[in-house]
Each structure stands twice: as structure tokens, then as C-alpha cells.
Amino acid sequence: MGHTGLIEAETARPVRIELLVIELMNRLLEPGPGGIDRALDEALARLGVACGLDRTFLFRVEPDGSHRNSHEWVAPGVARLKDCRPVIAKGEHRTWHAAFALGKTVLVANRNDLPADMPERAFLEEIGVVSSLMLPLMDGDRLYGVIGFDSQSPDCRWGEGEAQVLASLGRAVSSVVLRAEAAQAEATVRSHLEATLRALPDLVIELCPHGYIVAVHSEKLPWLASLVKSGIGRPMVEVLPDLLARTLDAMMRDPPEGHTSSRRRVGLPSLVSPHWYDVSIATLPVKPDGCAAGYVAVIRDLSSSQATSEMTSYREGQFTAFFEMCPHPILLNDFDSGELLDANRAFKQVFGIDPQRDPGIAVRNLLPADAAWVADATTRALQAGLNYGPIEASLRRADGSRFPAVLRGFMSVDPNGRRLVWAMIEDVTAIREKEAALVAQQRDAEATRARLVSAIEALDDGFAIFDAEDRLVLWNEPYARVFADIADLIRPGALYDDLLRAAIARGVFGAEGERDDASLQRRLNRPLTEIWDSEDEFADGRLIWVRERSTPSHETVGVYEDVTQSRFTDIRLQQVVESGDVTLWDWDYRSGLDTLNERWRDKLGPMIGPECLQAELLARLHPDDLGQVLETKVALSQPETDDFDLLCRVRHSAGHWLWLLSRGRVLARLANGAPWRISGVTLDVTARYEAEQRLSRLIDGARVGTWEHDLRTGETVVNDRWAEIIGFRAAELNPLSLQDWFALVHPADLASLLEHESRCFAAEEWQYEHELRMRHRDGHLVWILSRNQAIEWDVAGKVVKTSGVNID
């Protein structure tokens, strides 16, 4: 069960797969509300259907080195690998895993090609797979996944083009998955920070400049937090205990300067002893409109400080470990002086600077000259909101090389009131390279699509593609011209049935009763996956040959050819052939000579049979004409000779000879240049040839010289008697140029001859006589009577060819 489609250039339509890959890349880049997992499932499913596969899958590498089946699509009737083998242990399939670790693609064209004792072959036999293509997903040198494509068909072949397309999609999946991992990591860090805030034992209150409670940002100290929450929007003096409210009011009247905070200790009386609280207040940044934003008050229960001192020490240890082990450079500097105070191990390795060993270094000195703006930008952001980022800039490593980096930072205040800035620098070189590669791949895919669209537009015939839901997705201008009456409805997403019904309603196929309604209804009722060939007769007289085919992904490709002219040409040709004495023939190097009508028998009388036609014609050929037939055969074997004219004699079955004129053309050649197929016609010119011979004998008997002059080329062709009159042979003169002809005429007679001819033709007198003198080869003059006539005119009515006779 499952699919058995071939993955090769002849049948898999690589261009269509490339279009699908472009769509899937865009879908993966913007997964939508369903998330990246749903987008991956959809991509695997659509790719599997388009390529005719039985299984597509994505395995993720777990921290222990095993491979977990995270996403899988299978064709109907194919067992899910996820159900029986959700995890592949690290030690299994060592050959494949070694290749994956090196970033190499694994292609198994046929499992039977693998050694019989190879564990991988046994695994493929166990899951029923005959052929498989598996691509490693790499993050630098780290293998973090494998995307694969399985087929149960023994006939599956992986074409180079399809493998490259699938590899491109694999790289796209790799980039998207890495981005998803990065986003998840960022969300995890943000979640950890929020959890850390929730773990602090402080009650955080926001107050407006007039002492009203605006918000509660922490629900610690439950008894006090409940009072504050219920008093949002009211003055704090009406909500908080009196001593605590008065302390906060006094601190607000004398607020701390800049980004510092003021702190006081307050003891609230209880039945046993005062309950001490640490109260601190800080001024919020001024709003953009210049108005005061208010204050943030932090209240901590000091009675629990002793119990939490061990936990604080533990957390400090955790932070120190994170600070040193973080793979990204982290630095700490004094906001006011700009001095670098501390840095983690990654910072020291990247920049080669140790603040403990080299104190007094200013943060600005770390920036290249073209990145000095970063210091000003971060300072303004910290002054406005106590944090900055992400900011991207180009920084310099200790070895002098540059790298793209993303900077993020925030400000804190130590117990002594000193403002400190924590900054993290993320090297995004690998991310930018992968994004650039992905953009380049997308650009190449779009260029391929553009070439496809250009090729479609270059077609003379109408061309259209409908998707699996019968909606129009692509068409060319000739398609719109074929259906010009519904051009306003031809747009992306238009349904096939809607366009056809509109064409019927607007009379494209003729009025009701004149059109073939039964055929049109069958066309509407059929599924588009059904092959359709028909010739539609339009109301305007056009004949359109319709060919519609379905693709493996249930898309429909249609070609709409206007065959009106060719049909009329065929009819006229058939009429000419049937009314004239013309024999149509075709020669193929495999089957020999074949006739397309029965004129041979009409010309030559009874013949043996079509299978011996070529041999019988050679047998009836006049012996004197065999040489020119062989010469024509040799000439046609040369690639530069495609056309030929051949006049020869063939014996009729009654015994007399016929003059036959054959004209043909080489339509196709073999790889060595020899003719593969020749087509042509043969005319019986016996009557014309015999008439020409009689005329020639009459002319020769009358001792008259004949000539023919082409005014377009200026060349004249004469017979032997014409040349003999002035002492030459025709072979010496033909073709005779206009200048040479003028040189033979006496100068005194030339002007009058030309003037005479011009006057006659202007008066539309197409025949005239003129006497003139011509110079003999021996030097003496010969008097000639020349009788001339016009025999050919151009479209403007101007004479372009004349002929005549010369009499001595």
C-alpha cells in the first residue's frame, strides 16, 4: 500500500516542486497561530504528497545522543514509525550516525544494495522501506536533527534536481528550527527572570506624583498586599498603615535625585515587638510630555531576612556560575564614569581584555570608530528606561576580525547608590549567515519561478494552472486572449467551473441550440483530475484545441491552442492535393518511403505494393538520371543541405517515360547528421517538359536569341543563339550584369533604347520593338532587332522582370 511515484526529472516536475518549496519556506518563516510544529507537520505532508513518498519525518537529537521522532507524515496504509520506534538509541545505525555527525547526506537508492549483514538494511526491511533520503540538520558542527524521506516502491529514483530541492528545504527547516530554539531559549530566560522577581520577598507599589496608588507589581506580604490591591485608585494615606504612609509621603516630598533611590527603615508596632520593614522609593523617568511619571515603592519585611540569608547566598552562587558559564560575553561597567568593572570568561576570550588585570579601561574604547554611536545610543536608552536593546553593531575581536553582534543591557543600583550597567553581547555571525543563505535560496527559488513565468508568457498558446481546489493560480496573456469575453473574471482564485459557466453564459461557445451543450456539461461534471482533450468551436469562428492534465498533487495544467488557421490550411492543402496532380510522400530511415495518398498508382500504373515502393521506383528510374539521384542523396547527408529539387524520368508500367519533379525537405536528422525523416511532394511535369522542349526546338530552328532580365538584381540570362550572334557562348556570359550588358550596346543606341522602354511602360504598353547595334567579340558592330515584353510586376504595379528575343 502507499505511494509508488517516481522521483525523477521526467515525471516529478521539478519546477512544480520548487514552487512548492518556495511556498513551504514562506510558511515556515511565518508559521501563524498554529506554531512551528504545525507548520512542520504541514510541510512534511505536502512534500510527501507532491513527491509521491510513503513517509516523511523529522528526528531531533536529544541530550543523551538518542534521536526522537518529533514530526512524521505517512501515506494512507503506511504504518507510523512514531508508534513503534519513537526513539532511536544512540548506538543504533552507527554508519548513518557517523555520516550525519559529519554533515553528510545519506541516500539509500535501494536497500538491497546494502550488505546483507548491515544493521541498517535490517532496519529498513523491518519498517518496509526500500529507498530513503536522509539529510542532517546542523548548527555549525553540532548535529541536532535529521529530516528524511522514505519510499516503499522498488522503482523510486532520486533525481539530482529533486535531491537538491529537498536539501534546500532541509536547510530551510534547519534555520527555522534553530530560530524556534532561540526563541524558546529567550522565552525560558524571560520566564526565569519573571520567576526570580516573583521569588523576591518584596511588595512593589507604583504611586502617582499625588500619592495615589496606581498598581501593585508583586503580591508579597499578603496582608499588606491585599490592602494595597483593594485601594488602587485611592490615596495611599487612606490605605496603608499610618506610620508607613507618613514615611512614604515624606520620602516623596524629598525624592532621590537622578536614578538613585532613598531608603528608610520603619517599625510598625505589634503585640510582641515592632515589625520592621525596609522601605525604598525611586522616581520613575519623566514622561515624553515632560510630566512627572510618579514613584515606585519597595517594601521588604526585614523579619524574614535572617531566614532568607542562606537562600540569598545560594542565589548569588547561582548567578556567579551563570555569569562565568554564559557562552555570550557579559560585562559590568559604571554608568557615570564609563569604567569597565568586571567581565565573564567569554568576554575575555573574545576581546582579550581582563578588567581585573587591566583596570581603568573605558567601555567606549572597546568600540571601533565606526561603532562609536553605540555608546551614545545605549546611554540615552538607559536614561529613558533603565535598559536598552536589542542593538546591532559591528564589533572587533582581539585578533582584529569584525563580527556582527546584538547588544542588550540594563541598569541596577548597588547598596552604595552607584549605578551599574550589565551588558550582554551576542555574536550573531552564524545566524546572519544562515539567514543570508535562506534569503539566497528563496531568491533563487523566486528566480526559478520568474523564469517559469517568463517561459509560460513566451508560449503562443494559452496556458493556465488550477490548484487542487480548482482555483486559478497562474496563466499567461494568450490564455486571456483566448477567453477575451471573460477577461474581467480571470484573476487569482477564480474557480474553473465559474469561468466555464461565465463563458457559456456570455455566448463564447455560441447561442443556446448552436453550441454542444452535452459536451460542455460533461466538462463541468467531470473532476479536473480527469484527462480532457477536445476541440471547441467558438461563436466568432475560432477553433480552440483544449488539453487539460492533472499533476500528482491534483493540480490541473491546461493548454488552449488556437488551431483555426492550421485547420483552414489543412483543408486548403487537402483541396489542392485532391484537385491537383500532386503526390505526398514521407521517408523515414527505419521504415523507408511511404505515400500519403494514392497518386503514385495514378501516375505510374499498377505497382507491387507499399512495402516495396522505394525499390520499385529505383528499378523504374531512367539509367541516365541515376547519377543525379545519387548526388542528391550525398548532398542531403550534409547538415547544411536540407532542401532539394530533383527532375528525373520514371518508366510507366505501360512502358513510356514520365518526367517527375520531386521537391522535399529534411525534417529531422540523426546524431551523426544523416537524415532521419524527409517529407515532400512529386509532380508529373511530363506535359510541361515536352512543351518546353518543343518550344526550345522551335526557337533553335528559327535562329532567334532569347533573354530574360530581372530589374531587381540587374542580371540577364541569355540562350546560346543570343550569345552566338555577338561571338560568345552562353556559359561565358550568364548571368550577365547590367554594366556588362550596357558595355555591349553601342553608346549612341543605349539612351534611345532605355527612353523607348520607359515611354512604353509609362503608357502601359507592355510590348515593343527596337533596333540597336551591339559590338561583336571580334570588334565589328551587329544590327539587332530586339522584341521585348514585360512579364512580371510587383505589388505597386511596377515592372520587375522582362524577356524577349534578338534577331540578327
MODARA-V607776 format. One record per backbone hydrogen bond with DSSP energy under -0.5 kcal/mol. NH is the residue of the N-H (numbers start at 0). CO is the residue of the C=O. E is the energy in kcal/mol with one decimal. If there is no record, write none. Layout:
# MODARA-V607776
[[NH CO E] [NH CO E]]
This chain:
# MODARA-V607776
[[4 51 -0.8] [7 5 -0.9] [10 7 -0.8] [11 7 -2.9] [15 12 -0.6] [16 12 -1.8] [17 13 -2.7] [18 14 -2.1] [19 15 -2.2] [20 16 -2.7] [21 17 -2.2] [22 18 -2.0] [23 19 -2.8] [24 20 -2.8] [25 21 -2.3] [26 22 -2.3] [27 23 -2.6] [28 24 -2.4] [29 25 -1.7] [30 27 -0.6] [34 31 -1.6] [37 33 -0.7] [38 34 -1.8] [39 35 -2.6] [40 36 -2.4] [41 37 -2.5] [42 38 -2.4] [43 39 -2.6] [44 40 -2.2] [45 41 -2.7] [46 42 -2.3] [47 43 -2.2] [48 44 -2.3] [49 45 -2.5] [50 46 -2.2] [51 47 -0.6] [51 48 -0.8] [52 47 -2.5] [53 149 -2.3] [54 149 -1.6] [55 72 -2.4] [56 147 -2.0] [57 70 -2.7] [58 145 -3.1] [59 67 -2.9] [60 143 -1.6] [61 65 -3.1] [64 61 -2.3] [66 87 -2.9] [67 59 -3.3] [67 65 -0.5] [68 85 -3.2] [69 57 -1.8] [69 67 -1.1] [70 57 -1.7] [72 55 -3.0] [74 53 -2.2] [77 74 -2.2] [82 79 -0.7] [83 79 -0.9] [84 80 -3.3] [87 66 -3.0] [88 86 -0.6] [91 88 -1.1] [96 92 -2.5] [97 93 -2.4] [98 94 -1.6] [99 95 -2.7] [100 96 -2.4] [101 97 -0.9] [101 98 -0.5] [102 99 -2.1] [103 98 -2.6] [105 133 -2.7] [106 104 -0.6] [107 131 -3.3] [108 106 -0.7] [110 129 -2.1] [112 109 -2.3] [113 110 -1.8] [117 114 -1.6] [120 117 -0.8] [121 117 -1.6] [122 118 -2.3] [123 119 -2.2] [124 120 -2.4] [125 121 -2.2] [126 122 -1.8] [127 123 -0.7] [127 124 -0.6] [128 123 -2.3] [129 150 -2.3] [130 150 -2.3] [131 107 -2.2] [132 148 -2.3] [133 105 -3.1] [134 146 -3.3] [136 144 -3.2] [137 135 -0.6] [138 141 -2.9] [140 138 -0.6] [141 138 -1.7] [142 140 -0.5] [143 136 -2.3] [143 141 -0.6] [144 136 -0.9] [145 58 -2.5] [146 134 -2.6] [147 56 -2.3] [148 132 -2.4] [149 54 -3.2] [150 130 -2.6] [155 152 -0.9] [158 6 -1.5] [158 156 -0.9] [162 158 -2.5] [163 159 -2.2] [164 160 -2.3] [165 161 -2.9] [166 162 -2.4] [167 163 -2.4] [168 164 -2.2] [169 165 -2.4] [170 166 -2.3] [171 167 -2.2] [172 168 -3.0] [173 169 -2.4] [174 170 -2.5] [175 171 -2.6] [176 172 -3.0] [177 173 -2.3] [178 174 -2.2] [179 175 -2.5] [180 176 -2.7] [181 177 -2.8] [182 178 -2.7] [183 179 -2.6] [184 180 -2.8] [185 181 -2.7] [186 182 -2.6] [187 183 -2.5] [188 184 -2.6] [189 185 -2.6] [190 186 -2.5] [191 187 -2.6] [192 188 -2.6] [193 189 -2.5] [194 190 -2.5] [195 191 -2.4] [196 192 -2.3] [197 193 -2.3] [198 194 -1.6] [199 195 -1.0] [199 196 -0.7] [202 298 -2.8] [203 201 -0.6] [204 202 -0.5] [204 296 -3.0] [205 214 -2.6] [206 294 -3.0] [207 211 -2.4] [210 207 -2.2] [212 233 -2.4] [213 205 -3.0] [213 211 -0.5] [214 205 -1.3] [216 203 -2.4] [217 203 -0.7] [219 201 -0.6] [223 220 -1.0] [224 220 -3.0] [225 221 -2.4] [226 222 -0.9] [227 223 -2.1] [228 224 -2.7] [229 225 -1.8] [230 226 -0.9] [230 227 -0.6] [231 228 -1.1] [232 212 -2.8] [233 230 -2.3] [235 210 -2.5] [237 234 -1.3] [238 235 -1.4] [239 235 -2.7] [244 240 -2.8] [245 241 -2.8] [246 242 -2.0] [247 243 -2.1] [248 244 -2.4] [249 245 -2.3] [250 246 -2.2] [251 247 -2.1] [252 248 -1.7] [253 249 -1.2] [254 251 -0.7] [259 256 -1.9] [261 280 -2.1] [263 278 -3.3] [265 276 -3.1] [267 265 -0.6] [267 274 -2.7] [274 267 -3.7] [275 273 -0.7] [276 265 -3.3] [277 299 -2.8] [278 263 -3.5] [278 276 -0.6] [279 297 -2.2] [280 261 -2.3] [281 295 -2.0] [282 259 -0.6] [283 293 -2.4] [286 290 -2.5] [289 286 -2.3] [294 206 -2.9] [295 281 -2.4] [296 204 -3.1] [297 279 -2.7] [298 202 -2.7] [299 277 -2.4] [299 297 -0.5] [300 200 -0.8] [301 275 -1.7] [301 299 -0.8] [302 275 -0.7] [303 300 -1.1] [304 301 -1.4] [307 303 -1.5] [308 304 -0.6] [308 305 -0.9] [311 307 -2.6] [312 308 -2.2] [313 309 -2.1] [314 310 -2.6] [315 311 -2.5] [316 312 -1.8] [317 313 -2.1] [318 314 -2.7] [319 315 -2.3] [320 316 -2.1] [321 317 -2.6] [322 318 -2.9] [323 319 -2.0] [324 320 -2.5] [325 321 -1.6] [328 424 -0.8] [330 422 -2.4] [331 341 -2.8] [332 420 -2.0] [333 338 -2.3] [334 418 -2.4] [337 333 -2.3] [339 360 -3.2] [340 331 -3.0] [341 331 -1.8] [343 329 -2.1] [347 343 -1.8] [348 344 -2.1] [349 345 -2.3] [350 346 -2.7] [351 347 -1.5] [356 353 -0.8] [357 353 -3.1] [360 357 -0.6] [362 337 -2.8] [364 361 -1.0] [365 362 -1.9] [366 363 -1.3] [370 367 -1.8] [371 368 -1.1] [373 370 -1.8] [374 371 -0.9] [375 371 -0.9] [376 372 -2.4] [377 373 -2.7] [378 374 -2.0] [379 375 -2.2] [380 376 -2.0] [381 377 -2.5] [382 378 -2.2] [383 379 -1.7] [384 380 -2.7] [385 381 -1.9] [386 380 -0.7] [387 408 -2.5] [390 406 -1.9] [392 404 -2.3] [394 392 -0.6] [394 402 -2.4] [396 400 -3.3] [397 349 -2.6] [399 396 -1.6] [402 394 -2.1] [404 392 -2.7] [405 425 -2.2] [406 390 -3.2] [407 423 -1.9] [408 387 -2.0] [409 421 -2.0] [410 385 -2.7] [411 419 -2.8] [413 417 -2.4] [416 413 -2.8] [419 411 -3.5] [419 417 -0.6] [420 332 -2.7] [421 409 -2.7] [421 419 -0.5] [422 330 -2.4] [423 407 -3.0] [424 328 -3.1] [425 405 -2.5] [425 423 -0.5] [426 424 -0.6] [427 403 -2.0] [427 425 -0.7] [431 427 -2.8] [432 428 -2.5] [433 429 -2.4] [434 430 -2.6] [435 431 -2.8] [436 432 -2.6] [437 433 -2.6] [438 434 -2.7] [439 435 -2.7] [440 436 -2.7] [441 437 -2.6] [442 438 -2.8] [443 439 -2.8] [444 440 -2.6] [445 441 -2.6] [446 442 -2.5] [447 443 -2.5] [448 444 -2.3] [449 445 -2.6] [450 446 -2.5] [451 447 -2.3] [452 448 -2.9] [453 449 -2.6] [454 450 -2.6] [455 451 -2.5] [456 452 -2.5] [457 453 -1.6] [458 454 -0.5] [458 455 -1.1] [461 559 -2.6] [463 557 -2.0] [464 473 -2.7] [465 555 -2.9] [466 470 -2.8] [469 466 -2.2] [471 493 -2.7] [472 464 -2.7] [473 464 -1.4] [475 462 -1.6] [478 475 -0.5] [479 475 -1.4] [480 476 -2.0] [481 477 -2.3] [482 478 -2.0] [483 480 -1.2] [485 482 -1.6] [486 483 -1.4] [488 485 -2.0] [489 485 -0.6] [489 486 -0.8] [490 488 -1.0] [492 471 -3.3] [493 490 -2.0] [495 469 -2.3] [498 494 -2.1] [499 495 -2.3] [500 496 -2.8] [501 497 -2.2] [502 498 -2.1] [503 499 -2.1] [504 500 -2.8] [505 501 -2.1] [506 503 -1.4] [507 502 -2.6] [508 502 -0.5] [509 506 -1.1] [513 510 -2.3] [514 510 -1.3] [516 514 -1.4] [519 515 -2.0] [520 516 -2.4] [521 517 -2.1] [522 518 -2.0] [523 519 -1.7] [524 520 -2.4] [525 521 -1.7] [529 526 -2.0] [531 547 -2.1] [533 545 -2.1] [535 533 -0.6] [535 543 -3.1] [537 535 -0.7] [537 541 -2.9] [538 507 -2.7] [540 537 -1.8] [543 535 -2.9] [543 541 -0.5] [544 542 -0.5] [544 560 -3.3] [545 533 -3.6] [545 543 -0.6] [546 558 -2.3] [547 531 -2.5] [548 556 -2.7] [550 554 -3.0] [553 550 -2.2] [555 465 -3.1] [556 548 -3.0] [557 463 -2.9] [558 546 -2.8] [559 461 -2.7] [560 544 -2.5] [560 558 -0.5] [562 542 -2.4] [562 560 -0.9] [563 542 -0.6] [566 562 -2.6] [567 563 -2.3] [568 564 -2.8] [569 565 -2.7] [570 566 -2.3] [571 567 -2.7] [572 568 -2.9] [573 569 -2.6] [574 570 -2.4] [575 571 -2.5] [576 572 -2.8] [577 573 -2.8] [578 574 -2.4] [579 575 -2.2] [581 576 -0.6] [581 579 -1.4] [582 681 -2.1] [583 581 -0.5] [584 679 -2.3] [585 593 -3.2] [586 677 -3.6] [587 591 -2.0] [588 675 -2.2] [591 587 -3.3] [593 585 -2.6] [595 583 -2.6] [596 583 -0.7] [601 597 -1.1] [602 598 -2.2] [603 599 -3.0] [604 600 -1.6] [611 608 -1.3] [612 609 -1.1] [615 611 -2.4] [616 612 -2.3] [617 613 -1.9] [618 614 -1.8] [619 615 -1.6] [620 616 -0.6] [620 617 -0.6] [621 648 -2.4] [624 621 -1.7] [625 621 -0.6] [625 622 -0.9] [628 624 -1.6] [629 625 -2.2] [630 626 -2.4] [631 627 -2.2] [632 628 -1.9] [633 629 -2.3] [634 630 -2.5] [635 631 -2.2] [636 632 -0.8] [636 633 -0.7] [637 634 -1.6] [640 637 -2.0] [641 639 -0.6] [643 663 -1.8] [645 661 -2.5] [647 645 -0.5] [647 659 -2.2] [649 657 -2.4] [650 619 -2.2] [651 655 -3.6] [652 603 -2.0] [654 651 -1.9] [657 649 -2.4] [659 647 -3.0] [659 657 -0.6] [660 682 -2.8] [661 645 -3.0] [661 659 -0.6] [662 680 -2.5] [663 643 -1.7] [664 678 -2.3] [665 641 -2.3] [666 664 -0.6] [666 676 -2.6] [667 676 -1.3] [669 673 -3.2] [672 669 -1.8] [675 667 -3.2] [676 667 -1.8] [677 586 -2.5] [678 664 -2.0] [679 584 -2.0] [680 662 -2.4] [681 582 -1.8] [682 660 -2.8] [683 580 -0.8] [684 658 -2.0] [684 682 -0.9] [685 658 -0.5] [688 684 -3.1] [689 685 -2.8] [690 686 -2.1] [691 687 -2.7] [692 688 -2.3] [693 689 -2.3] [694 690 -2.6] [695 691 -2.6] [696 692 -2.3] [697 693 -2.3] [698 694 -2.6] [699 695 -2.6] [700 696 -2.4] [701 697 -2.0] [702 699 -0.8] [703 698 -1.7] [704 805 -2.4] [706 803 -2.1] [707 716 -1.9] [708 801 -3.1] [709 714 -2.6] [710 708 -0.7] [710 799 -1.8] [711 799 -0.8] [713 709 -2.3] [714 709 -0.6] [715 735 -2.2] [716 707 -2.6] [718 705 -1.9] [722 718 -1.8] [723 719 -2.5] [724 720 -1.8] [725 721 -0.6] [725 722 -0.8] [726 723 -1.7] [727 722 -3.0] [731 728 -1.4] [732 728 -0.9] [732 729 -0.7] [733 729 -2.7] [735 715 -3.3] [736 734 -0.6] [740 736 -2.1] [741 737 -2.4] [742 738 -1.8] [743 739 -0.9] [743 740 -0.8] [744 740 -0.8] [744 741 -0.8] [745 772 -2.8] [748 745 -1.7] [749 745 -1.4] [750 746 -0.9] [752 748 -1.9] [753 749 -2.3] [754 750 -2.4] [755 751 -2.3] [756 752 -2.4] [757 753 -2.4] [758 754 -2.2] [759 755 -2.2] [760 756 -2.5] [761 757 -2.0] [762 758 -1.3] [763 760 -1.4] [764 759 -3.4] [765 763 -0.8] [767 787 -2.0] [769 785 -2.0] [771 783 -2.2] [773 781 -2.4] [774 743 -2.7] [775 779 -3.5] [776 725 -1.8] [778 775 -1.7] [781 773 -2.8] [783 771 -3.2] [784 806 -2.7] [785 769 -2.8] [785 783 -0.7] [786 784 -0.6] [786 804 -2.3] [787 767 -2.8] [787 785 -0.6] [788 802 -2.1] [789 765 -2.0] [790 800 -2.5] [791 800 -1.4] [793 797 -2.5] [796 793 -2.0] [799 791 -2.8] [800 791 -1.5] [801 708 -2.5] [802 788 -2.3] [803 706 -2.0] [804 786 -1.7] [805 704 -3.2] [806 784 -2.1]]
